[in-house]
Amino acid sequence: MRAFTVNRYGKTGNDLQAADVPRPAMGEHDVLVEVHAAGVNVLDAKIRDGEFKLILPYRLPLILGNDVAGVVVRVGARVRKFKPGDEVYARPDKGRIGTFAEFIAIHEHDLAAKPKHLTMTEAASVPLVGLTAWQALIEIAGLKKGQKVFIHAGSGGVGTFAIQLAKHLGATVATTTSAGNIDLVTSLGADVVIDYRQDDFETVLHDYDVVVNSLDDATLMKSLRVLKPGGKLISISGPPDPSFAREIGTPWILRPVMRVLSHRIRKAAKRRGISYSFLFMRASGDQLREITSLIDSGIIRPVMDRVFPFESTNEAMAYVEKGRTKGKVVIKVK
């Protein structure tokens, strides 16, 4: 089958390589999916560049890709939830990524039926950002009606989804974006919109219950100032904290490293009576089914920027790395 692989880690001049590779082996609980479309994420670039090689020790060459929509072509002996011909979507488990390919094997617990009214390309844009928003706002934050949440980078992939989910939960939503995207984030439900090129969010926002950060360390530290005591700061861009190290089973020798990496933000948060959490979202078919229900009900809609052909996967990656996408970028495989 055709696939795009990472052959070595590196930040510069390290395009993915087109390759012919064997179809993935299947376990008894696995579902073989013919990939129709795959979402492209900043996470893909970070993995390619080696930013996660200590905590996610992939064996190279590695097929990249963390979002998929496609059709079931075969199921393992003990699979009960799916059958050949089913249209599905997923974020594969972090140890089994590889959606930039014609086929992928995924554990049935990580799959869900594709939302009925979405195309394959639209569906492929949802899993990673949808699960990230769900786990940040519902699992970690426990966001409730009447609370205030600040979501950085509202026009990005996670931002466009998180704004809609937060509004569905009854929260007041603030976000940052550029002037050209103000109408977009407002249409998604943002109540307070800050043009980051004109205003500093920390001088505008006060007494928020939750902040979801997806930007750099300086922005993360500044975000503490908009939270009230007892508030929750959740970052999907790091630094990783000790609880994350325990969750993924990081070898004991690396755990002090993660403790050091997050020491500054954890100390600053504690001083203000704020909790800090690093979120590296996990695969979950059950949560995807909840998200599907919201999409099928018209409560949440995917926001798409561009669709690239499979052969242009490297161009799609480069486009995402510019950091100016409105919603998600997808590659069309079939």
C-alpha positions, -999 to 999 in steps of 0.1 A, spaced: 0 0 0 10 36 -4 20 56 26 40 87 38 67 79 63 91 96 87 125 80 82 145 103 105 137 130 131 145 166 123 131 201 119 146 212 86 146 197 52 129 166 65 99 159 42 78 128 46 88 100 22 63 84 -1 67 46 1 52 13 -7 48 -6 26 29 -38 37 -6 -36 49 -7 -34 87 -10 -66 107 -42 -72 125 -50 -84 160 -82 -102 170 -98 -69 183 -86 -48 153 -105 -34 124 -88 -28 91 -99 5 76 -95 16 41 -85 53 45 -106 77 25 -93 109 42 -69 119 70 -67 150 91 -34 169 93 -24 184 127 4 204 142 10 172 163 21 155 131 49 180 125 60 178 162 63 140 159 82 143 126 105 168 142 113 145 172 97 167 199 80 136 214 107 110 209 114 106 246 79 100 256 66 84 224 94 61 213 83 52 178 103 29 157 114 45 124 104 45 97 70 56 110 38 62 90 25 95 102 -11 107 107 -35 110 136 -70 114 121 -89 90 98 -122 85 81 -128 55 59 -146 22 54 -141 -11 72 -127 -38 49 -119 -65 75 -124 -73 112 -106 -93 137 -120 -126 151 -132 -110 183 -146 -77 169 -183 -72 177 -190 -36 170 -181 -33 133 -184 -52 101 -171 -47 65 -187 -18 47 -192 3 78 -182 40 75 -161 49 105 -138 76 119 -112 76 146 -81 90 163 -59 59 165 -42 51 198 -10 72 202 11 40 198 -7 30 166 -8 61 145 -4 59 107 -34 74 88 -12 89 60 -17 55 42 -42 36 22 -50 13 51 -47 13 89 -56 -13 116 -73 2 146 -86 -13 179 -124 -14 178 -126 5 211 -110 35 193 -135 36 164 -169 52 160 -195 53 132 -189 83 110 -215 111 114 -242 105 90 -243 139 72 -205 145 70 -184 137 39 -153 116 45 -131 147 44 -153 165 69 -153 135 92 -115 131 91 -112 167 104 -130 159 137 -114 131 158 -82 146 172 -96 181 178 -129 169 190 -115 145 215 -90 172 226 -118 197 233 -139 170 250 -112 159 273 -101 194 282 -135 209 288 -155 180 301 -130 156 317 -104 179 331 -123 213 335 -157 199 343 -170 230 326 -205 240 338 -233 263 327 -225 299 337 -187 295 339 -163 315 319 -137 298 296 -109 314 276 -98 294 245 -67 305 228 -64 306 190 -102 303 184 -99 300 146 -76 270 147 -86 233 146 -90 228 184 -103 263 189 -132 261 164 -144 229 180 -138 239 216 -158 272 212 -188 252 200 -186 226 227 -182 252 254 -212 271 242 -232 239 242 -222 234 278 -236 269 287 -203 287 293 -193 322 284 -165 319 258 -136 343 252 -110 337 224 -82 353 205 -79 355 168 -68 379 140 -92 406 127 -100 385 96 -113 356 116 -135 376 140 -167 368 121 -158 331 120 -153 327 158 -184 348 165 -205 326 143 -193 296 163 -204 312 196 -176 332 210 -189 359 233 -157 379 237 -132 381 208 -98 397 212 -77 406 182 -43 394 194 -25 419 171 -42 449 187 -49 439 223 -33 420 251 -57 394 265 -44 396 300 -55 433 302 -90 425 289 -100 392 307 -104 387 344 -118 361 368 -121 332 343 -127 297 355 -109 278 327 -82 286 301 -73 262 273 -38 270 260 -24 258 227 4 284 222 39 290 236 53 290 271 51 328 274 14 328 266 9 300 291 24 320 319 4 351 310 -28 330 310 -25 325 348 -34 362 352 -69 359 337 -79 330 360 -95 334 394 -83 313 424 -95 278 420 -94 281 382 -80 255 358 -52 261 333 -51 233 307 -24 232 280 -23 210 250 11 223 239 31 215 270 51 214 291 42 178 302 35 173 340 42 144 364 6 131 361 10 128 324 42 109 328 24 84 351 -6 82 328 14 71 298 38 48 318 69 69 311 100 50 324 109 61 359 142 75 347 124 101 325 98 112 351 121 137 368 127 153 334 90 160 330 88 173 366 116 198 358 100 208 325 68 218 342 82 230 375 80 267 366 43 268 355 32 244 383 49 266 409 34 298 395 0 282 393 1 269 428 10 304 441 -22 317 426 -44 288 438 -48 275 402 -44 239 389 -23 232 359 -28 202 336 -11 191 305 -34 173 281 -21 148 255 -55 135 243 -62 98 241 -82 77 217 -118 69 227 -145 55 205 -170 61 233 -163 98 234 -163 100 196 -198 85 197 -209 114 220 -193 139 196 -211 122 167 -244 128 184 -236 165 187 -227 167 151 -257 147 139 -279 170 160 -264 201 143 -250 214 176 -214 213 164 -201 216 128 -166 209 115 -147 239 102 -126 231 71 -98 251 56 -83 232 27 -83 197 13 -51 184 -3 -47 153 -25 -28 124 -10 2 131 -32 5 166 -17 8 154 19 41 173 24 24 205 11 -5 200 35 20 196 64 38 228 54 5 247 52 -5 236 87 29 246 101 24 282 91 -1 284 119 -27 303 100 -53 277 92 -91 283 98 -102 251 112 -87 219 98 -67 207 69 -74 173 54 -57 150 28 -80 130 5 -65 95 2 -92 77 -18 
